[in-house]
């Protein structure tokens, strides 16, 4: 089954907790703190698998969680890092954060993408020893790993998209000019999944052609199968529009051509601007008058026209040569730029709560929603620090610190950030 959209939840591993421990050795009266740090949580990592062509693996498994880091131990022993979890997707998969709609990554290369970072391990009590606090009996908990709900959307990576009504010969053409073997039948919607074929133009030269099924009038509004598959045309560098020039099913080839192009405009106006080459198929069934009428119409639009009979490969080589020549003048396949999730998105989550606990003169603040804001805060930039301060005040954290008796000069510890409190 061809599946090109899936929604899943991913959760990176939590960092391990730091240890509270003290050195114990014979004849050593007071060895001091030696609690180790917790291990970092495992990441969620997406990678491309060339053996995959759909997102069908995500139909039933909807949740993915990486391993947590191990807790620290005594004798300065740090916890083991959590194992990363790898998720395989096909080429051309877009990863989008659901709530904000942010595009996190376009998996159109062999580069791996860390979608959710594991939480940092907590500090053991050895880090909190000072000349005035020689036996700290507290440590830090590990930071939680990032978690997201993401939508995976497959947009095929093809140089050329084949357009046209059902049963005009798209599958036949791609089977003739490439090694692809689509189902071919003399009835509508024989092809119900996109088919990719590699067209070889000689040693070291080739391009990828995609047969986009199910396009009929109304496809952009969800009629037929076309609405589901129009997204796969968006990456194409150019289009080959195949029309039944003989009108063998009682339709007018000019009306068919205009209807398909209208669907492109409705779905995405940018797609209608892609270069097109028009192929009049089933020329063996057409009269010279039918061929001349359609050819004149297409050429008046300024588009190249080729008359073909796909089943016997008549005219197909000339068509493919023209496609290859046009591709040589076009930019590469479209890649989408990843976006940053805006800070305001994280701040909206500040009402999900926080905790403040006091350990001697250290006030430890924990709030999962604050972690990405801390990660994006530039400690050397005044405006960035001012933004962080406003968040701490507006969330009620400062009010809670004052309620618990914090005074000027006490230490505030927020995960891996520590500073002296100044009212």
C-alpha positions in Angstrom: 0.0 0.0 0.0 1.3 3.5 -0.9 1.2 5.8 2.1 2.7 9.3 1.7 1.5 11.0 4.9 1.9 9.9 8.5 1.7 11.5 11.9 3.9 10.1 14.7 5.1 11.1 18.2 8.8 11.1 19.0 10.4 11.3 22.4 14.2 11.6 23.0 15.6 10.0 26.1 15.8 11.8 29.4 19.2 12.5 30.9 20.2 10.4 33.9 20.2 11.9 37.4 23.4 13.1 39.1 24.5 11.0 42.1 24.8 12.1 45.7 27.7 10.2 47.1 30.8 10.7 49.3 34.2 9.1 49.1 34.6 6.2 51.5 38.1 4.8 52.1 39.8 3.1 55.0 41.9 5.6 57.0 40.3 8.5 55.2 38.2 10.4 57.6 36.3 12.7 55.1 36.9 12.0 51.4 34.4 14.6 50.2 31.7 14.4 47.6 32.3 12.1 44.6 28.8 11.7 43.0 29.1 11.2 39.2 27.0 12.9 36.5 24.0 11.3 34.8 24.4 10.1 31.2 22.8 12.0 28.3 19.6 10.7 26.9 19.4 9.1 23.4 18.5 11.2 20.4 15.8 10.6 17.8 17.6 10.5 14.5 15.9 10.4 11.0 17.9 8.9 8.1 17.1 8.1 4.5 16.7 4.4 3.4 16.9 4.0 -0.4 15.0 0.7 -0.1 11.8 2.5 1.1 9.4 4.1 -1.3 6.4 4.8 1.0 5.6 5.7 4.6 3.6 2.5 5.1 5.8 1.5 8.1 4.2 4.3 10.1 0.6 3.2 9.7 0.5 1.2 12.8 3.5 2.3 14.9 2.8 5.8 16.0 5.2 6.4 18.9 9.0 6.3 19.1 11.1 6.7 22.2 14.9 6.7 22.6 16.7 5.2 25.7 17.2 7.3 28.8 20.7 8.0 30.1 21.8 6.1 33.1 22.1 7.7 36.6 25.5 8.7 37.9 27.1 6.7 40.7 29.7 7.2 43.4 33.5 7.3 42.9 33.0 9.9 40.1 31.3 7.3 37.9 29.2 9.0 35.2 26.1 7.3 33.8 26.1 5.7 30.4 24.7 7.7 27.5 21.3 6.5 26.2 21.3 4.8 22.8 20.1 6.9 19.9 17.0 5.7 18.1 17.2 5.7 14.3 14.0 6.1 12.1 14.3 5.3 8.4 12.3 7.2 5.8 12.3 7.3 2.0 14.0 10.0 0.0 12.0 13.2 -0.3 10.3 13.0 3.1 9.4 16.3 4.8 9.4 16.4 8.6 7.0 19.0 10.0 6.2 19.9 13.7 2.5 19.6 13.9 1.4 22.3 16.3 3.5 25.2 14.9 3.6 23.9 11.3 7.3 24.4 11.2 9.3 22.5 8.6 12.0 20.8 10.6 13.8 18.9 7.8 13.7 17.9 4.1 15.2 14.4 3.9 16.5 14.8 0.4 20.1 13.8 1.0 22.0 11.2 2.9 22.6 13.6 5.8 21.1 12.4 9.1 18.7 14.7 11.0 18.4 14.8 14.8 14.7 15.6 15.3 14.7 15.3 19.1 17.7 15.8 21.3 18.3 13.7 24.3 18.3 15.5 27.7 21.6 16.4 29.3 22.6 14.3 32.3 22.3 15.9 35.8 25.3 17.0 37.8 26.5 14.9 40.6 27.1 16.5 44.0 30.8 16.9 43.3 29.9 20.0 41.2 28.3 21.8 44.1 31.2 21.6 46.6 32.5 25.1 47.6 34.7 26.3 50.4 31.6 27.1 52.4 29.6 24.1 51.2 31.9 21.1 51.6 29.4 18.3 51.9 26.6 19.1 49.4 23.8 16.5 49.9 22.0 17.3 46.7 22.5 16.8 43.0 20.7 17.7 39.8 18.1 15.6 38.0 18.7 14.9 34.3 17.0 17.1 31.7 14.1 15.7 29.9 14.5 14.8 26.2 12.7 16.7 23.6 9.4 15.4 22.4 7.4 16.3 19.3 4.4 15.3 17.3 5.6 15.4 13.7 3.9 14.9 10.4 5.9 13.0 7.7 5.0 13.9 4.2 6.6 12.2 1.2 7.1 14.4 -1.9 8.8 12.3 -4.6 12.1 13.3 -6.0 11.6 13.3 -9.7 13.0 15.5 -12.5 9.9 15.1 -14.8 6.2 14.6 -13.9 3.8 13.0 -16.3 0.4 14.6 -16.3 -2.8 13.7 -18.0 -6.3 12.2 -17.6 -6.6 8.5 -16.7 -6.0 6.0 -19.6 -4.2 8.5 -21.9 -1.0 6.4 -21.9 1.2 7.7 -19.1 2.0 4.3 -17.7 2.7 2.9 -21.2 5.1 5.8 -21.9 7.1 5.3 -18.7 7.3 1.5 -19.3 8.7 2.1 -22.8 11.3 4.7 -22.0 12.5 3.3 -18.6 12.8 0.0 -16.7 9.7 0.8 -14.6 7.0 -1.9 -14.8 3.6 -0.3 -13.9 0.3 -2.0 -14.2 -1.2 -1.2 -17.6 -4.8 -1.8 -18.4 -7.4 -0.3 -20.8 -9.5 1.2 -18.0 -9.4 4.2 -15.7 -7.3 4.3 -12.6 -5.2 1.3 -13.5 -2.3 3.1 -11.8 -3.2 3.9 -8.2 0.3 4.7 -6.9 3.0 7.0 -8.2 5.5 5.2 -10.3 9.2 6.3 -10.7 11.3 5.3 -13.7 14.9 6.1 -14.5 15.3 7.2 -18.1 18.9 6.5 -19.4 20.3 8.9 -21.9 23.6 7.1 -22.3 26.6 6.5 -20.1 26.6 8.8 -17.1 23.4 10.6 -18.1 19.9 9.9 -16.9 16.8 11.5 -15.3 13.9 10.4 -13.1 10.4 10.4 -14.5 7.3 10.1 -12.3 3.9 8.8 -13.4 1.3 10.8 -11.3 -1.9 8.8 -11.3 -5.6 9.8 -10.9 -5.7 13.3 -12.3 -9.2 14.3 -13.4 -11.2 17.5 -13.3 -11.8 18.5 -9.7 -8.6 16.7 -8.4 -7.5 19.8 -6.4 -10.8 19.7 -4.6 -10.4 16.0 -3.7 -12.1 14.3 -6.7 -10.6 11.0 -7.7 -7.1 10.2 -6.7 -5.3 13.3 -8.0 -5.7 15.3 -4.8 -3.6 12.7 -2.9 -0.8 12.7 -5.5 -0.6 16.3 -6.8 2.0 17.0 -4.0 4.4 14.7 -5.8 4.5 17.1 -8.8 5.7 20.0 -6.7 9.4 19.0 -6.7 9.5 18.2 -10.5 11.7 20.4 -12.6 9.4 20.1 -15.6 6.2 18.4 -16.8 5.3 16.3 -19.7 1.5 16.6 -20.4 0.1 13.6 -22.2 -3.2 14.0 -24.1 -5.3 11.5 -26.0 -5.2 13.4 -29.2 -7.7 11.0 -30.9 -10.4 11.7 -28.2 -10.9 8.0 -28.2 -13.2 8.2 -25.1 -15.3 10.9 -26.6 -13.5 13.8 -24.9 -12.0 16.8 -26.5 -8.2 16.9 -26.2 -8.1 20.7 -25.8 -10.7 20.6 -23.0 -8.7 17.8 -21.3 -5.5 19.9 -21.5 -7.1 23.0 -20.1 -8.8 21.0 -17.3 -5.6 19.5 -16.0 -3.7 22.8 -16.1 -6.6 24.4 -14.2 -6.2 21.8 -11.5 -2.5 22.6 -11.2 -3.3 26.3 -10.7 -5.9 25.6 -8.0 -3.6 23.2 -6.1 -0.4 25.3 -6.4 -0.1 28.3 -8.8 3.7 27.8 -8.8 3.3 24.3 -10.4 1.5 25.8 -13.4 4.6 27.9 -14.1 6.8 24.8 -14.6 8.0 24.2 -18.1 5.8 21.8 -20.1 6.2 19.7 -23.1 3.0 18.3 -24.6 2.7 14.8 -26.1 -0.3 13.9 -28.2 -0.6 10.1 -27.7 -2.7 7.6 -29.6 -1.8 9.3 -32.8 -2.4 6.0 -34.7 -6.1 6.4 -33.8 -6.4 10.1 -34.7 -7.2 11.7 -38.1 -4.7 14.2 -39.6 -7.2 16.9 -38.9 -7.4 16.0 -35.2 -3.6 16.0 -34.9 -3.2 19.3 -36.7 -6.0 21.0 -34.7 -4.4 20.1 -31.4 -0.8 20.7 -32.5 -1.8 24.3 -33.7 -3.5 24.9 -30.3 -0.5 23.9 -28.3 2.1 25.7 -30.5 0.0 28.9 -30.3 0.5 28.7 -26.5 4.3 28.6 -27.2 4.7 25.0 -25.9 6.7 22.2 -27.7 4.5 19.5 -29.2 5.3 15.9 -30.0 3.0 13.3 -31.6 3.6 9.8 -30.2 2.2 6.3 -30.2 3.5 5.0 -26.9 2.7 1.2 -27.2 5.0 0.9 -30.3 7.5 3.6 -29.2 6.7 5.8 -32.2 8.0 9.3 -31.5 9.0 8.5 -27.9 12.7 8.9 -28.5 12.3 12.4 -30.0 10.2 13.3 -27.0 12.7 12.0 -24.5 15.6 13.8 -26.3 13.6 17.1 -26.0 13.0 16.5 -22.3 16.7 15.8 -21.6 17.7 18.9 -23.5 15.3 21.1 -21.5 16.4 19.6 -18.2 20.0 20.6 -19.0 18.9 24.2 -18.8 16.9 23.9 -15.6 17.9 24.2 -11.9 18.2 21.0 -9.8 15.3 19.4 -8.0 13.7 21.6 -5.4 14.8 21.2 -1.8 12.9 22.8 1.0 14.7 24.9 3.6 14.3 23.9 7.2 12.8 26.5 9.6 13.5 27.4 13.2 10.6 26.8 15.6 9.9 30.3 17.0 10.7 31.1 20.6 7.2 32.3 21.1 5.9 28.8 20.5 7.9 27.5 23.5 6.8 30.5 25.7 3.2 29.6 25.1 3.8 26.4 27.0 5.0 28.1 30.1 1.7 27.5 31.8 2.4 23.8 31.9 4.2 24.4 35.2 7.5 24.4 37.0 9.0 23.4 40.3 11.4 25.2 42.6 13.2 23.5 45.4 15.8 24.8 47.8 19.0 23.0 48.7 21.1 25.1 51.2 21.7 28.4 49.4 20.9 27.0 45.9 17.4 27.3 44.4 16.9 24.7 41.7 14.3 25.5 39.0 12.9 22.8 36.7 10.5 23.5 33.8 10.6 21.4 30.7 9.1 24.1 28.5 12.1 26.4 29.5 14.8 24.0 28.1 14.6 25.1 24.4 14.4 28.8 25.5 17.6 28.3 27.5 19.2 26.6 24.5 18.4 29.5 22.2 19.5 32.2 24.7 22.8 33.9 23.9 24.3 34.7 27.3 26.6 37.3 25.8 23.7 39.3 24.2 21.9 41.8 26.4 18.5 41.6 24.5 18.5 37.8 24.7 19.1 37.9 28.4 16.4 40.5 28.8 14.0 38.2 27.0 14.9 35.3 29.3 14.4 37.5 32.3 10.9 38.5 31.1 10.0 34.9 30.6 11.1 34.0 34.1 9.1 36.9 35.6 5.9 36.3 33.5 5.8 32.6 34.2 5.8 33.2 38.0 9.2 31.6 38.6 10.6 34.8 40.2 7.6 35.1 42.4 8.0 31.6 43.6 11.7 32.1 44.3 10.8 35.2 46.5 8.1 33.2 48.3 10.7 30.5 49.2 13.0 33.2 50.7 15.6 33.8 48.1 17.9 36.7 48.9 20.4 38.7 46.9 23.5 36.6 46.2 21.8 33.2 46.4 22.4 30.9 43.5 19.6 30.1 41.0 20.2 26.8 39.1 18.1 26.2 36.0 19.4 23.1 34.4 22.8 24.0 33.0 22.5 27.7 33.7 23.6 29.1 37.1 23.5 32.8 38.2 23.4 34.8 41.4 20.0 36.3 42.2 19.7 40.0 41.9 16.2 41.4 42.9 
